[in-house]
């Protein structure tokens, strides 16, 4: 998906400021958002790729102004509505409730109830597991490849700065869930995942430092044989 979230290679956003002794959370609500995210995924309400795509669909100005966990909260909220766990009216009612009572506990009762996900816990929802599909990889380490120059409307893990670029297969990670399908309810459609080595100047042009390389993990359908 081409959107404001795909920031790789873009400039003009200022320096990345490092915070000395940065805490894990800057406020208690950030920890609660982390718990919500893991609970929603662990109970099968959404998968990791759906979660990423939900964040990608934020309005550009809101995305750029939001903090890390504000982005997470926006994505979780969108998915909870889309999956039918809550309605827009229920969200509006709860927001109004806490606007009036900001010190109330998060479990403070409201009229009506918000349903819980009717699914079982899924500890493997993060998808960091090789799928044994029997798929034979098209490429091997050392093979020259070129990335496809695609501009999908939906989710993709192929960043804009790496499209239409030449690289070399560094290693095969095995067969993994294909995010472009999984984010849209089309099943896992697992396929080989490779680490691809790119010369920095192939990606960034002559302004890049010489003799530097970038490794990007890319699924097989993003790649074509190098020529």
TAWOGI-V811896 format. One record per pair of residues at least 24 apart in sequence whose ideal C-beta (glycine too) atoms are under 10 Angstrom apart, sorted by the first residue. I is the first residue (numbers start at 0). J is the second residue. D is the distance in whole Angstrom. If there is no record, write none. Layout:
i={I & I}
j={J & J}
d={D & D}
This chain:
i={0 & 0 & 0 & 0 & 0 & 0 & 0 & 0 & 0 & 0 & 0 & 0 & 1 & 1 & 1 & 1 & 1 & 1 & 1 & 1 & 2 & 2 & 2 & 2 & 2 & 2 & 2 & 2 & 2 & 3 & 3 & 3 & 3 & 3 & 3 & 3 & 3 & 4 & 4 & 4 & 4 & 4 & 4 & 4 & 4 & 4 & 4 & 5 & 5 & 5 & 5 & 5 & 5 & 6 & 6 & 6 & 6 & 6 & 7 & 7 & 7 & 7 & 7 & 7 & 7 & 8 & 8 & 8 & 8 & 8 & 8 & 9 & 9 & 12 & 24 & 25 & 25 & 25 & 26 & 26 & 27 & 28 & 28 & 28 & 28 & 29 & 29 & 29 & 29 & 29 & 29 & 30 & 31 & 31 & 31 & 32 & 32 & 32 & 32 & 32 & 32 & 32 & 32 & 32 & 33 & 33 & 35 & 35 & 35 & 35 & 35 & 35 & 36 & 36 & 36 & 36 & 36 & 36 & 37 & 37 & 38 & 38 & 38 & 38 & 39 & 39 & 39 & 39 & 39 & 39 & 39 & 39 & 40 & 40 & 40 & 40 & 40 & 40 & 40 & 41 & 41 & 41 & 41 & 41 & 41 & 41 & 41 & 41 & 42 & 42 & 42 & 42 & 42 & 42 & 42 & 42 & 43 & 43 & 43 & 43 & 43 & 43 & 43 & 43 & 44 & 44 & 44 & 44 & 44 & 44 & 44 & 44 & 44 & 44 & 44 & 44 & 44 & 45 & 45 & 45 & 45 & 45 & 45 & 45 & 45 & 45 & 45 & 45 & 45 & 46 & 46 & 46 & 46 & 46 & 46 & 46 & 46 & 46 & 46 & 46 & 47 & 47 & 47 & 47 & 47 & 47 & 47 & 47 & 48 & 48 & 48 & 48 & 48 & 48 & 48 & 48 & 48 & 48 & 48 & 48 & 48 & 48 & 49 & 49 & 49 & 49 & 49 & 49 & 49 & 49 & 49 & 49 & 49 & 50 & 50 & 50 & 50 & 50 & 50 & 51 & 51 & 51 & 51 & 51 & 52 & 52 & 52 & 52 & 52 & 52 & 52 & 52 & 52 & 52 & 53 & 53 & 53 & 53 & 53 & 53 & 53 & 54 & 55 & 55 & 55 & 55 & 56 & 56 & 79 & 79 & 82 & 82 & 83 & 83 & 84 & 84 & 84 & 84 & 84 & 85 & 85 & 86 & 86 & 89 & 89 & 126 & 126 & 126 & 126 & 126 & 126 & 127 & 127 & 128 & 128 & 128 & 128 & 129 & 129 & 129 & 129 & 129 & 129 & 129 & 130 & 130 & 130 & 130 & 130 & 130 & 130 & 130 & 130 & 130 & 131 & 131 & 131 & 132 & 132 & 132 & 132 & 132 & 132 & 132 & 132 & 133 & 134 & 134 & 134 & 134 & 134 & 134 & 135 & 135 & 136 & 136 & 136 & 136 & 136 & 136 & 136 & 136 & 136 & 136 & 137 & 137 & 137 & 137 & 137 & 137 & 137 & 137 & 137 & 138 & 138 & 138 & 138 & 138 & 138 & 138 & 138 & 138 & 138 & 138 & 139 & 139 & 139 & 139 & 140 & 140 & 140 & 140 & 140 & 140 & 140 & 140 & 141 & 141 & 141 & 142 & 142 & 142 & 142 & 142 & 142 & 142 & 142 & 143 & 143 & 143 & 143 & 143 & 144 & 144 & 144 & 144 & 144 & 144 & 144 & 144 & 144 & 144 & 144 & 144 & 144 & 145 & 145 & 145 & 145 & 145 & 145 & 145 & 146 & 146 & 146 & 146 & 146 & 146 & 146 & 147 & 147 & 147 & 147 & 147 & 148 & 149 & 149 & 149 & 151 & 153 & 153 & 153 & 153 & 153 & 153 & 154 & 154 & 154 & 154 & 154 & 154 & 155 & 155 & 155 & 155 & 156 & 156 & 156 & 156 & 156 & 156 & 156 & 157 & 157 & 157 & 157 & 157 & 157 & 158 & 158 & 158 & 160 & 160 & 160 & 160 & 160 & 161 & 161 & 161 & 161 & 161 & 161 & 161 & 161 & 162 & 164 & 164 & 164 & 164 & 164 & 164 & 164 & 165 & 165 & 165 & 165 & 165 & 165 & 165 & 166 & 166 & 166 & 166 & 166 & 166 & 166 & 166 & 166 & 166 & 166 & 166 & 166 & 166 & 166 & 167 & 167 & 167 & 167 & 167 & 167 & 167 & 168 & 168 & 168 & 168 & 168 & 168 & 168 & 169 & 169 & 169 & 169 & 169 & 169 & 169 & 169 & 169 & 170 & 170 & 170 & 170 & 170 & 171 & 172 & 172 & 172 & 174 & 174 & 175 & 175 & 176 & 177 & 177 & 177 & 177 & 178 & 179 & 179 & 179 & 180 & 180 & 188 & 188 & 189 & 190 & 190 & 190 & 190 & 191 & 191 & 191 & 191 & 191 & 192 & 192 & 192 & 192 & 192 & 193 & 193 & 193 & 193 & 193 & 195 & 195}
j={51 & 52 & 55 & 56 & 150 & 151 & 152 & 153 & 154 & 155 & 179 & 182 & 55 & 149 & 150 & 151 & 152 & 155 & 159 & 162 & 52 & 54 & 55 & 56 & 57 & 59 & 62 & 154 & 159 & 55 & 57 & 58 & 59 & 60 & 61 & 62 & 63 & 51 & 52 & 54 & 55 & 56 & 57 & 59 & 62 & 63 & 70 & 55 & 155 & 157 & 158 & 159 & 160 & 62 & 63 & 158 & 159 & 160 & 158 & 159 & 160 & 161 & 202 & 213 & 215 & 158 & 159 & 160 & 161 & 202 & 203 & 159 & 160 & 63 & 68 & 66 & 67 & 68 & 66 & 68 & 105 & 68 & 69 & 72 & 105 & 66 & 67 & 68 & 69 & 71 & 72 & 68 & 68 & 72 & 105 & 67 & 68 & 69 & 70 & 71 & 72 & 73 & 74 & 75 & 68 & 71 & 71 & 72 & 75 & 76 & 79 & 105 & 68 & 71 & 72 & 74 & 75 & 78 & 124 & 125 & 75 & 115 & 116 & 120 & 74 & 75 & 78 & 79 & 82 & 84 & 116 & 124 & 75 & 78 & 121 & 122 & 124 & 125 & 126 & 116 & 118 & 119 & 120 & 121 & 122 & 123 & 124 & 125 & 115 & 116 & 117 & 118 & 119 & 120 & 121 & 124 & 82 & 116 & 117 & 118 & 119 & 120 & 121 & 124 & 75 & 78 & 79 & 81 & 82 & 83 & 84 & 115 & 116 & 117 & 118 & 121 & 124 & 74 & 75 & 77 & 78 & 79 & 81 & 82 & 84 & 116 & 124 & 182 & 184 & 78 & 121 & 124 & 125 & 126 & 176 & 178 & 181 & 182 & 184 & 187 & 124 & 125 & 126 & 127 & 176 & 178 & 181 & 182 & 126 & 153 & 154 & 155 & 156 & 176 & 177 & 178 & 179 & 180 & 181 & 182 & 183 & 187 & 74 & 77 & 78 & 81 & 82 & 154 & 178 & 181 & 182 & 183 & 184 & 74 & 75 & 77 & 78 & 124 & 182 & 154 & 156 & 178 & 181 & 182 & 77 & 78 & 153 & 154 & 155 & 178 & 179 & 181 & 182 & 183 & 77 & 78 & 79 & 80 & 81 & 154 & 182 & 78 & 153 & 154 & 155 & 182 & 153 & 154 & 113 & 116 & 116 & 118 & 114 & 116 & 113 & 114 & 115 & 116 & 117 & 113 & 114 & 111 & 113 & 113 & 114 & 175 & 176 & 178 & 181 & 187 & 189 & 175 & 176 & 173 & 175 & 176 & 189 & 172 & 173 & 174 & 175 & 176 & 189 & 192 & 173 & 174 & 175 & 176 & 177 & 187 & 188 & 189 & 190 & 192 & 173 & 174 & 189 & 173 & 174 & 175 & 187 & 188 & 189 & 190 & 191 & 174 & 173 & 174 & 189 & 190 & 191 & 219 & 174 & 191 & 168 & 171 & 172 & 173 & 174 & 190 & 191 & 192 & 193 & 219 & 168 & 190 & 191 & 193 & 219 & 220 & 222 & 223 & 224 & 167 & 168 & 171 & 191 & 193 & 195 & 219 & 222 & 223 & 224 & 225 & 168 & 170 & 171 & 193 & 167 & 168 & 169 & 170 & 171 & 193 & 194 & 196 & 167 & 168 & 169 & 166 & 167 & 168 & 193 & 195 & 222 & 224 & 225 & 167 & 168 & 224 & 225 & 226 & 168 & 193 & 195 & 196 & 197 & 217 & 219 & 221 & 222 & 223 & 224 & 225 & 226 & 195 & 221 & 222 & 223 & 224 & 225 & 226 & 195 & 197 & 215 & 217 & 221 & 222 & 223 & 217 & 220 & 221 & 222 & 223 & 223 & 179 & 220 & 221 & 179 & 178 & 179 & 180 & 182 & 183 & 185 & 178 & 179 & 180 & 181 & 182 & 183 & 179 & 182 & 218 & 221 & 182 & 192 & 215 & 216 & 217 & 218 & 221 & 215 & 217 & 218 & 220 & 221 & 222 & 202 & 215 & 217 & 197 & 202 & 203 & 213 & 215 & 195 & 197 & 201 & 202 & 213 & 215 & 217 & 221 & 221 & 195 & 197 & 198 & 201 & 202 & 213 & 215 & 195 & 197 & 198 & 201 & 202 & 225 & 226 & 193 & 194 & 195 & 196 & 197 & 198 & 201 & 202 & 212 & 213 & 214 & 215 & 217 & 222 & 225 & 193 & 195 & 196 & 197 & 198 & 212 & 225 & 193 & 194 & 195 & 196 & 217 & 222 & 225 & 193 & 194 & 195 & 196 & 197 & 212 & 214 & 215 & 216 & 194 & 195 & 196 & 214 & 216 & 219 & 216 & 217 & 218 & 218 & 219 & 216 & 218 & 218 & 218 & 219 & 220 & 221 & 218 & 218 & 220 & 221 & 218 & 220 & 218 & 220 & 218 & 218 & 219 & 220 & 221 & 217 & 218 & 219 & 220 & 222 & 216 & 217 & 218 & 219 & 221 & 217 & 218 & 219 & 221 & 222 & 221 & 222}
d={10 & 7 & 5 & 8 & 9 & 6 & 7 & 6 & 6 & 6 & 9 & 9 & 10 & 10 & 5 & 8 & 8 & 9 & 7 & 10 & 10 & 10 & 5 & 8 & 9 & 7 & 8 & 10 & 10 & 9 & 8 & 9 & 4 & 8 & 9 & 5 & 6 & 9 & 10 & 7 & 5 & 9 & 8 & 9 & 6 & 9 & 9 & 8 & 9 & 10 & 6 & 5 & 8 & 10 & 9 & 9 & 9 & 9 & 5 & 7 & 5 & 8 & 9 & 10 & 9 & 8 & 7 & 3 & 9 & 7 & 7 & 9 & 8 & 8 & 8 & 8 & 9 & 8 & 10 & 9 & 10 & 8 & 10 & 8 & 9 & 8 & 8 & 4 & 9 & 9 & 9 & 9 & 9 & 9 & 7 & 9 & 5 & 8 & 10 & 5 & 5 & 10 & 10 & 7 & 7 & 7 & 8 & 8 & 5 & 9 & 9 & 10 & 9 & 6 & 9 & 8 & 6 & 10 & 9 & 9 & 9 & 10 & 9 & 9 & 10 & 6 & 7 & 7 & 9 & 8 & 7 & 9 & 10 & 10 & 7 & 10 & 4 & 7 & 10 & 10 & 10 & 10 & 5 & 6 & 6 & 9 & 6 & 9 & 8 & 5 & 9 & 5 & 7 & 6 & 7 & 9 & 10 & 7 & 9 & 4 & 7 & 8 & 5 & 7 & 9 & 7 & 7 & 10 & 6 & 10 & 7 & 9 & 5 & 10 & 7 & 10 & 9 & 9 & 9 & 10 & 5 & 9 & 9 & 7 & 10 & 9 & 8 & 9 & 10 & 10 & 9 & 6 & 9 & 7 & 8 & 9 & 6 & 8 & 9 & 9 & 6 & 6 & 6 & 9 & 9 & 8 & 8 & 9 & 8 & 10 & 6 & 10 & 8 & 7 & 9 & 4 & 8 & 8 & 4 & 4 & 8 & 10 & 9 & 10 & 6 & 9 & 9 & 8 & 10 & 7 & 5 & 8 & 8 & 6 & 8 & 9 & 7 & 9 & 9 & 6 & 9 & 7 & 10 & 7 & 9 & 9 & 7 & 4 & 9 & 9 & 10 & 9 & 4 & 8 & 5 & 5 & 10 & 10 & 8 & 9 & 9 & 10 & 9 & 7 & 10 & 9 & 10 & 9 & 9 & 9 & 8 & 10 & 8 & 10 & 7 & 6 & 7 & 6 & 10 & 5 & 8 & 10 & 9 & 6 & 10 & 7 & 5 & 9 & 8 & 8 & 10 & 8 & 9 & 9 & 8 & 8 & 10 & 8 & 4 & 6 & 7 & 10 & 9 & 9 & 8 & 5 & 6 & 7 & 10 & 7 & 10 & 4 & 9 & 10 & 9 & 7 & 9 & 10 & 5 & 10 & 9 & 10 & 5 & 8 & 9 & 9 & 10 & 5 & 7 & 6 & 6 & 8 & 10 & 8 & 9 & 6 & 10 & 9 & 8 & 9 & 4 & 9 & 8 & 7 & 10 & 9 & 7 & 9 & 6 & 10 & 8 & 10 & 8 & 10 & 5 & 8 & 8 & 6 & 9 & 7 & 7 & 10 & 8 & 10 & 6 & 10 & 7 & 9 & 8 & 5 & 6 & 6 & 7 & 9 & 9 & 10 & 7 & 6 & 9 & 10 & 7 & 5 & 9 & 10 & 9 & 7 & 7 & 6 & 8 & 7 & 3 & 8 & 6 & 8 & 6 & 10 & 10 & 8 & 10 & 9 & 5 & 7 & 6 & 5 & 10 & 10 & 10 & 7 & 5 & 8 & 5 & 7 & 8 & 9 & 9 & 7 & 6 & 6 & 8 & 10 & 8 & 6 & 7 & 6 & 10 & 9 & 9 & 8 & 7 & 10 & 7 & 9 & 7 & 6 & 10 & 6 & 6 & 9 & 8 & 4 & 7 & 5 & 9 & 9 & 8 & 9 & 9 & 9 & 8 & 7 & 7 & 8 & 9 & 6 & 8 & 9 & 5 & 9 & 10 & 7 & 10 & 10 & 6 & 8 & 9 & 9 & 8 & 7 & 9 & 6 & 8 & 6 & 8 & 9 & 9 & 9 & 6 & 9 & 5 & 6 & 10 & 9 & 10 & 8 & 8 & 6 & 10 & 6 & 9 & 9 & 10 & 4 & 6 & 4 & 8 & 7 & 9 & 9 & 9 & 9 & 8 & 8 & 8 & 8 & 10 & 7 & 5 & 8 & 9 & 9 & 8 & 5 & 8 & 6 & 8 & 9 & 8 & 10 & 7 & 4 & 6 & 5 & 10 & 9 & 6 & 10 & 10 & 5 & 9 & 9 & 9 & 10 & 10 & 7 & 10 & 10 & 10 & 9 & 9 & 7 & 9 & 6 & 9 & 7 & 10 & 8 & 8 & 8 & 9 & 10 & 10 & 10 & 9 & 9 & 6 & 5 & 6 & 10 & 10 & 7 & 4 & 9 & 9 & 6 & 7 & 6 & 7 & 10 & 6 & 8 & 7 & 9 & 7 & 9 & 7}
